[in-house]
């Protein structure tokens, strides 16, 4: 993942669960897309922080930032 510049950040998931989750996604047994509830371009990073800082108000599970 380092070569591809992919970063995975976990909060309440312990590091021991991450390989299992990644395997389930890779096998197509777990669809992660519903968890990414909000998406922002890098220009919207401050809006993304605002949304995630009050996640309950915005029904935010995961906020995704991408360089388009």
Buried (B, 14 or more C-beta within 10 A) or exposed (E): EEEEEEEEEEEEEEEEEEEEBBEEEEEEEEEEEEEEBBEBEEEBEEEBEEBBEEBEEBEBEBBEBEEE
